[in-house]
């Protein structure tokens, strides 16, 4: 029989651990038990439960501490956590909320309340898992598109590295830096609709072929519209070929209408294209690429201050990389 989901129950008192486990198994959940905070963290990382039931008062690491660690980890931050406590004190609830708890149960635990809260959080976890699967599919698709052209191997990873470094230099919010990372992988996803004879053409594109190529940002935007969590990424995908002077595509945006995150990805995209081998030419030296970025900015492509900031960030990273290699 298919289990309803996997639950990790954590309590230092064996009768409570056994009783909660029995209630959940009766409802056809798969149950794993832990009697300490550290054991819970180890099991959560290894077993990847769908939900964690945590006793608040435990010796050593409290349930609130365990919850905080679970929510900090990339592996478990989306796992629902329910704190179980006999103390209905305001400070306990506030501490649990601050730690990231998703719900609370009071002792003694009422079976129907337990089942109702667990079912609700399990539905939320399934939706989250579906969302993660959709994102993973799109990110994989971005790599597949890159793989069509052997000259762009590693392009997505380099762009993600460059873009997040520049975002940090600009002191952007973490949500924007996360969007830059994902946008770097997905910026050209619309090229899935571009034929290989155009995408991989060695010579200059005809006017008709270039017109076809210019559709890929809008196509990418439409593809990502089906996944709500990509809302912050879509402007990057749609507008990374816009220009400050209004001569870009697909919408001919001008000035501040061009989203900053799209400009960031545009700058690092051009830099990577200049400094790696392509079908139409060999990689250029980094100083030459710096100069060409500045020339393009002076020509109306993007903000000169953004190019200067990227160059400063890239130089600093190259110095640090060289220092690390020498130390090794």
TIDRENMI-864205 format. One record per residue (C-alpha): chain; residue in one letter; residue number from 1; x, y, z. Coordinates in Angstrom, 3 decimals. Layout:
<rs>
[A; A; NUM; [X; Y; Z]]
...
</rs>
This chain:
<rs>
[A; X; 1; [0.000; 0.000; 0.000]]
[A; X; 2; [1.301; 3.479; -0.909]]
[A; X; 3; [2.199; 5.579; 2.111]]
[A; X; 4; [0.611; 9.035; 2.535]]
[A; X; 5; [3.993; 10.671; 3.126]]
[A; X; 6; [7.151; 10.537; 5.221]]
[A; X; 7; [7.202; 12.221; 8.651]]
[A; X; 8; [10.087; 12.687; 11.072]]
[A; X; 9; [8.946; 12.769; 14.723]]
[A; X; 10; [11.379; 14.229; 17.259]]
[A; X; 11; [10.937; 13.947; 21.047]]
[A; X; 12; [13.312; 13.025; 23.872]]
[A; X; 13; [10.478; 11.332; 25.808]]
[A; X; 14; [10.010; 7.794; 24.501]]
[A; X; 15; [6.260; 7.420; 25.302]]
[A; X; 16; [5.497; 10.605; 23.322]]
[A; X; 17; [7.665; 9.426; 20.452]]
[A; X; 18; [5.953; 6.050; 20.393]]
[A; X; 19; [2.435; 7.518; 20.722]]
[A; X; 20; [2.807; 10.084; 17.914]]
[A; X; 21; [4.401; 7.467; 15.721]]
[A; X; 22; [1.501; 5.082; 16.224]]
[A; X; 23; [-1.097; 7.776; 15.465]]
[A; X; 24; [0.661; 8.694; 12.223]]
[A; X; 25; [1.208; 5.091; 11.126]]
[A; X; 26; [-2.497; 4.462; 11.667]]
[A; X; 27; [-3.116; 7.230; 9.112]]
[A; X; 28; [-0.720; 5.395; 6.738]]
[A; X; 29; [2.206; 7.807; 7.055]]
[A; X; 30; [5.746; 6.483; 7.004]]
[A; X; 31; [7.370; 7.507; 10.294]]
[A; X; 32; [11.002; 7.992; 11.287]]
[A; X; 33; [11.894; 8.858; 14.886]]
[A; X; 34; [14.659; 10.825; 16.574]]
[A; X; 35; [15.216; 11.429; 20.284]]
[A; X; 36; [17.617; 14.402; 20.074]]
[A; X; 37; [18.100; 17.554; 18.052]]
[A; X; 38; [21.329; 16.473; 16.371]]
[A; X; 39; [19.893; 13.077; 15.461]]
[A; X; 40; [16.915; 14.885; 13.941]]
[A; X; 41; [19.151; 17.088; 11.782]]
[A; X; 42; [21.141; 14.075; 10.581]]
[A; X; 43; [17.996; 12.110; 9.727]]
[A; X; 44; [16.344; 15.073; 8.004]]
[A; X; 45; [19.361; 15.523; 5.761]]
[A; X; 46; [19.591; 11.812; 4.967]]
[A; X; 47; [15.904; 10.810; 4.786]]
[A; X; 48; [14.407; 14.060; 3.370]]
[A; X; 49; [11.038; 13.774; 5.181]]
[A; X; 50; [7.907; 15.515; 3.900]]
[A; X; 51; [7.210; 16.981; 7.350]]
[A; X; 52; [8.923; 17.272; 10.750]]
[A; X; 53; [7.089; 17.134; 14.117]]
[A; X; 54; [9.363; 18.660; 16.762]]
[A; X; 55; [9.031; 18.714; 20.527]]
[A; X; 56; [9.998; 22.185; 21.754]]
[A; X; 57; [11.551; 21.261; 25.103]]
[A; X; 58; [14.469; 18.880; 24.670]]
[A; X; 59; [17.830; 18.734; 26.475]]
[A; X; 60; [20.736; 20.233; 24.566]]
[A; X; 61; [19.329; 21.465; 21.257]]
[A; X; 62; [15.724; 22.609; 21.632]]
[A; X; 63; [13.013; 22.119; 19.037]]
[A; X; 64; [13.224; 25.818; 18.166]]
[A; X; 65; [16.982; 25.449; 17.563]]
[A; X; 66; [16.432; 22.403; 15.355]]
[A; X; 67; [13.731; 24.236; 13.410]]
[A; X; 68; [16.070; 27.163; 12.829]]
[A; X; 69; [18.797; 24.862; 11.490]]
[A; X; 70; [16.357; 23.019; 9.219]]
[A; X; 71; [15.148; 26.301; 7.732]]
[A; X; 72; [18.718; 27.522; 7.172]]
[A; X; 73; [19.726; 24.474; 5.143]]
[A; X; 74; [19.075; 24.490; 1.400]]
[A; X; 75; [18.237; 20.772; 1.615]]
[A; X; 76; [15.442; 21.168; 4.191]]
[A; X; 77; [14.373; 24.829; 4.157]]
[A; X; 78; [11.112; 23.995; 2.336]]
[A; X; 79; [10.208; 21.085; 4.638]]
[A; X; 80; [7.193; 21.977; 6.835]]
[A; X; 81; [7.989; 21.990; 10.560]]
[A; X; 82; [5.379; 21.636; 13.323]]
[A; X; 83; [6.456; 22.503; 16.875]]
[A; X; 84; [4.803; 20.489; 19.655]]
[A; X; 85; [4.717; 21.972; 23.141]]
[A; X; 86; [2.782; 21.801; 26.367]]
[A; X; 87; [3.646; 25.418; 27.111]]
[A; X; 88; [1.265; 27.872; 25.442]]
[A; X; 89; [3.530; 30.796; 26.243]]
[A; X; 90; [3.689; 33.788; 23.909]]
[A; X; 91; [7.502; 33.828; 23.926]]
[A; X; 92; [7.653; 30.187; 22.784]]
[A; X; 93; [5.308; 30.861; 19.869]]
[A; X; 94; [7.211; 33.997; 18.837]]
[A; X; 95; [10.543; 32.172; 19.020]]
[A; X; 96; [9.136; 29.353; 16.908]]
[A; X; 97; [7.767; 31.757; 14.300]]
[A; X; 98; [11.095; 33.576; 14.170]]
[A; X; 99; [12.830; 30.226; 13.621]]
[A; X; 100; [10.539; 29.498; 10.661]]
[A; X; 101; [8.004; 27.054; 12.150]]
[A; X; 102; [5.024; 26.398; 9.890]]
[A; X; 103; [2.527; 25.351; 12.589]]
[A; X; 104; [2.101; 24.498; 16.286]]
[A; X; 105; [0.442; 21.691; 18.268]]
[A; X; 106; [-0.305; 21.703; 21.976]]
[A; X; 107; [0.182; 18.763; 24.325]]
[A; X; 108; [-1.647; 16.565; 24.915]]
[A; X; 109; [-1.989; 16.148; 21.158]]
[A; X; 110; [-5.529; 15.748; 19.850]]
[A; X; 111; [-5.542; 13.063; 17.133]]
[A; X; 112; [-8.027; 14.813; 14.829]]
[A; X; 113; [-6.184; 18.113; 15.117]]
[A; X; 114; [-2.926; 16.322; 14.369]]
[A; X; 115; [-4.350; 14.670; 11.246]]
[A; X; 116; [-5.909; 17.911; 9.990]]
[A; X; 117; [-2.735; 19.962; 10.375]]
[A; X; 118; [-0.531; 17.241; 8.902]]
[A; X; 119; [-2.815; 16.784; 5.875]]
[A; X; 120; [-2.808; 20.544; 5.253]]
[A; X; 121; [0.979; 20.809; 5.407]]
[A; X; 122; [1.400; 17.675; 3.285]]
[A; X; 123; [-0.686; 19.309; 0.535]]
[A; X; 124; [1.571; 22.357; 0.767]]
[A; X; 125; [4.678; 20.160; 0.535]]
[A; X; 126; [3.351; 18.402; -2.585]]
[A; X; 127; [2.715; 21.755; -4.247]]
[A; X; 128; [6.231; 22.868; -3.317]]
[A; X; 129; [7.705; 19.649; -4.692]]
[A; X; 130; [5.775; 20.085; -7.936]]
[A; X; 131; [7.077; 23.638; -8.182]]
[A; X; 132; [10.650; 22.501; -7.556]]
[A; X; 133; [10.247; 19.807; -10.225]]
[A; X; 134; [9.042; 22.382; -12.738]]
[A; X; 135; [11.963; 24.685; -11.936]]
[A; X; 136; [14.425; 21.818; -12.223]]
[A; X; 137; [12.939; 20.902; -15.579]]
[A; X; 138; [13.370; 24.423; -16.905]]
[A; X; 139; [16.911; 24.780; -15.545]]
[A; X; 140; [17.816; 21.460; -17.154]]
[A; X; 141; [16.257; 22.678; -20.384]]
[A; X; 142; [18.522; 25.725; -20.218]]
[A; X; 143; [21.551; 23.432; -20.100]]
[A; X; 144; [20.175; 21.315; -22.965]]
[A; X; 145; [19.848; 24.406; -25.137]]
[A; X; 146; [23.408; 25.365; -24.272]]
[A; X; 147; [24.568; 21.855; -25.212]]
[A; X; 148; [23.248; 22.313; -28.771]]
[A; X; 149; [26.251; 24.540; -29.402]]
[A; X; 150; [29.594; 23.023; -28.306]]
[A; X; 151; [31.117; 26.511; -28.276]]
[A; X; 152; [28.888; 27.604; -25.387]]
[A; X; 153; [29.765; 24.787; -22.972]]
[A; X; 154; [29.785; 26.128; -19.424]]
[A; X; 155; [28.174; 29.397; -20.518]]
[A; X; 156; [25.282; 29.174; -18.043]]
[A; X; 157; [27.539; 28.424; -15.071]]
[A; X; 158; [29.896; 31.282; -15.947]]
[A; X; 159; [27.008; 33.712; -16.379]]
[A; X; 160; [25.522; 32.675; -13.040]]
[A; X; 161; [28.903; 33.240; -11.403]]
[A; X; 162; [29.481; 36.620; -13.063]]
[A; X; 163; [25.907; 37.849; -12.543]]
[A; X; 164; [25.689; 36.993; -8.847]]
[A; X; 165; [29.131; 38.519; -8.235]]
[A; X; 166; [28.018; 41.740; -9.934]]
[A; X; 167; [24.742; 41.662; -8.012]]
[A; X; 168; [26.695; 41.408; -4.769]]
[A; X; 169; [28.924; 44.309; -5.833]]
[A; X; 170; [25.794; 46.374; -6.488]]
[A; X; 171; [24.510; 45.406; -3.009]]
[A; X; 172; [21.288; 44.011; -4.430]]
[A; X; 173; [18.782; 42.181; -2.228]]
[A; X; 174; [19.207; 38.428; -1.910]]
[A; X; 175; [15.951; 37.872; -3.822]]
[A; X; 176; [17.421; 39.798; -6.774]]
[A; X; 177; [20.697; 37.868; -6.609]]
[A; X; 178; [18.732; 34.605; -6.615]]
[A; X; 179; [16.803; 35.835; -9.664]]
[A; X; 180; [20.092; 36.669; -11.399]]
[A; X; 181; [21.368; 33.150; -10.759]]
[A; X; 182; [18.290; 31.535; -12.266]]
[A; X; 183; [18.056; 34.127; -15.020]]
[A; X; 184; [21.616; 33.323; -16.069]]
[A; X; 185; [20.593; 29.726; -16.741]]
[A; X; 186; [17.323; 30.626; -18.426]]
[A; X; 187; [18.108; 33.803; -20.380]]
[A; X; 188; [18.284; 31.984; -23.715]]
[A; X; 189; [15.651; 29.313; -23.075]]
[A; X; 190; [13.583; 30.710; -25.944]]
[A; X; 191; [16.254; 29.481; -28.355]]
[A; X; 192; [14.583; 26.096; -28.112]]
[A; X; 193; [12.362; 27.416; -30.919]]
[A; X; 194; [15.290; 28.533; -33.111]]
[A; X; 195; [16.323; 25.990; -35.814]]
[A; X; 196; [19.888; 24.638; -35.652]]
[A; X; 197; [20.567; 25.946; -39.171]]
[A; X; 198; [20.112; 29.458; -37.738]]
[A; X; 199; [21.468; 28.953; -34.215]]
[A; X; 200; [24.642; 27.188; -35.370]]
[A; X; 201; [25.231; 29.084; -38.613]]
[A; X; 202; [28.908; 29.953; -39.088]]
[A; X; 203; [28.423; 32.958; -41.342]]
[A; X; 204; [26.455; 36.174; -40.962]]
[A; X; 205; [22.705; 35.742; -40.466]]
[A; X; 206; [20.375; 36.960; -43.173]]
[A; X; 207; [17.819; 39.617; -42.281]]
[A; X; 208; [15.133; 36.915; -42.096]]
[A; X; 209; [17.291; 34.661; -39.913]]
[A; X; 210; [18.147; 37.530; -37.565]]
[A; X; 211; [14.461; 38.428; -37.303]]
[A; X; 212; [13.798; 34.814; -36.279]]
[A; X; 213; [16.598; 34.924; -33.707]]
[A; X; 214; [15.190; 38.130; -32.197]]
[A; X; 215; [12.040; 36.273; -31.166]]
[A; X; 216; [13.821; 34.089; -28.605]]
[A; X; 217; [13.503; 36.473; -25.591]]
[A; X; 218; [9.727; 36.737; -26.018]]
[A; X; 219; [9.429; 32.973; -26.530]]
[A; X; 220; [11.424; 32.377; -23.343]]
[A; X; 221; [9.186; 34.764; -21.429]]
[A; X; 222; [6.093; 32.904; -22.623]]
[A; X; 223; [7.567; 29.555; -21.622]]
[A; X; 224; [8.355; 30.731; -18.094]]
[A; X; 225; [4.900; 32.258; -17.645]]
[A; X; 226; [3.614; 28.771; -16.794]]
[A; X; 227; [5.709; 28.662; -13.579]]
[A; X; 228; [4.722; 31.337; -11.092]]
[A; X; 229; [7.997; 31.203; -9.170]]
[A; X; 230; [9.767; 32.535; -12.262]]
[A; X; 231; [7.943; 35.888; -12.081]]
[A; X; 232; [11.152; 37.678; -11.013]]
[A; X; 233; [13.151; 35.896; -13.706]]
[A; X; 234; [10.880; 36.622; -16.660]]
[A; X; 235; [11.955; 40.300; -17.086]]
[A; X; 236; [15.574; 39.114; -17.303]]
[A; X; 237; [14.719; 36.580; -19.992]]
[A; X; 238; [12.551; 38.969; -22.005]]
[A; X; 239; [14.736; 42.077; -21.805]]
[A; X; 240; [18.375; 40.952; -21.759]]
[A; X; 241; [18.747; 42.169; -25.375]]
[A; X; 242; [17.215; 45.594; -24.773]]
[A; X; 243; [19.393; 48.717; -24.969]]
[A; X; 244; [19.311; 51.979; -23.050]]
[A; X; 245; [19.026; 53.896; -26.350]]
[A; X; 246; [15.885; 51.981; -27.360]]
[A; X; 247; [17.507; 50.041; -30.217]]
[A; X; 248; [17.263; 46.652; -28.550]]
[A; X; 249; [14.652; 43.925; -28.789]]
[A; X; 250; [11.990; 42.540; -28.448]]
[A; X; 251; [10.189; 45.619; -27.045]]
[A; X; 252; [12.514; 48.516; -27.850]]
[A; X; 253; [12.623; 49.676; -24.215]]
[A; X; 254; [14.564; 52.839; -23.455]]
[A; X; 255; [16.461; 54.209; -20.439]]
[A; X; 256; [15.218; 53.227; -16.993]]
[A; X; 257; [12.477; 51.101; -18.578]]
[A; X; 258; [15.141; 48.437; -19.152]]
[A; X; 259; [15.127; 46.341; -15.918]]
[A; X; 260; [18.383; 46.515; -13.975]]
[A; X; 261; [18.613; 42.726; -13.584]]
[A; X; 262; [18.241; 42.321; -17.355]]
[A; X; 263; [21.081; 44.835; -17.838]]
[A; X; 264; [23.270; 42.858; -15.437]]
[A; X; 265; [22.735; 39.626; -17.374]]
[A; X; 266; [23.268; 41.484; -20.658]]
[A; X; 267; [26.663; 42.801; -19.505]]
[A; X; 268; [27.941; 39.428; -18.305]]
[A; X; 269; [26.481; 37.662; -21.354]]
[A; X; 270; [28.408; 39.919; -23.737]]
[A; X; 271; [31.592; 39.625; -21.671]]
[A; X; 272; [31.427; 35.826; -21.715]]
[A; X; 273; [30.776; 35.822; -25.466]]
[A; X; 274; [33.832; 38.051; -26.001]]
[A; X; 275; [36.179; 35.997; -23.817]]
[A; X; 276; [35.307; 32.485; -25.045]]
[A; X; 277; [35.792; 30.776; -28.416]]
[A; X; 278; [32.764; 31.050; -30.681]]
[A; X; 279; [31.908; 29.745; -34.157]]
[A; X; 280; [32.720; 33.095; -35.709]]
[A; X; 281; [35.962; 34.005; -33.841]]
[A; X; 282; [38.502; 33.093; -31.169]]
[A; X; 283; [38.274; 34.320; -27.586]]
[A; X; 284; [39.514; 37.873; -27.031]]
[A; X; 285; [41.924; 38.874; -24.259]]
[A; X; 286; [40.181; 40.122; -21.133]]
[A; X; 287; [41.561; 43.702; -21.399]]
[A; X; 288; [40.226; 43.893; -24.962]]
[A; X; 289; [36.829; 42.674; -23.741]]
[A; X; 290; [36.837; 45.373; -21.041]]
[A; X; 291; [37.517; 48.011; -23.681]]
[A; X; 292; [34.769; 46.703; -25.959]]
[A; X; 293; [32.242; 46.709; -23.113]]
[A; X; 294; [33.026; 50.372; -22.439]]
[A; X; 295; [32.768; 51.227; -26.130]]
[A; X; 296; [29.374; 49.524; -26.337]]
[A; X; 297; [28.203; 51.418; -23.244]]
[A; X; 298; [29.301; 54.728; -24.765]]
[A; X; 299; [27.332; 53.758; -27.864]]
[A; X; 300; [24.063; 53.606; -25.911]]
[A; X; 301; [23.921; 49.923; -24.953]]
[A; X; 302; [23.845; 50.153; -21.154]]
[A; X; 303; [24.908; 52.260; -18.184]]
[A; X; 304; [28.653; 52.919; -18.128]]
[A; X; 305; [28.556; 52.721; -14.329]]
[A; X; 306; [27.278; 49.128; -14.591]]
[A; X; 307; [30.119; 48.153; -16.926]]
[A; X; 308; [32.683; 49.802; -14.634]]
[A; X; 309; [31.225; 47.994; -11.637]]
[A; X; 310; [31.416; 44.658; -13.456]]
[A; X; 311; [35.026; 45.269; -14.501]]
[A; X; 312; [35.978; 46.148; -10.906]]
[A; X; 313; [34.241; 43.011; -9.624]]
[A; X; 314; [35.827; 40.790; -12.285]]
[A; X; 315; [39.318; 42.170; -11.660]]
[A; X; 316; [38.931; 41.649; -7.908]]
[A; X; 317; [37.838; 38.049; -8.449]]
[A; X; 318; [40.752; 37.387; -10.808]]
[A; X; 319; [43.205; 38.775; -8.250]]
[A; X; 320; [41.662; 36.600; -5.527]]
[A; X; 321; [41.732; 33.535; -7.804]]
[A; X; 322; [45.401; 34.112; -8.602]]
[A; X; 323; [46.218; 34.551; -4.913]]
[A; X; 324; [44.421; 31.302; -4.077]]
[A; X; 325; [46.273; 29.375; -6.795]]
[A; X; 326; [49.615; 30.658; -5.547]]
[A; X; 327; [48.734; 29.655; -1.979]]
[A; X; 328; [47.859; 26.144; -3.137]]
</rs>
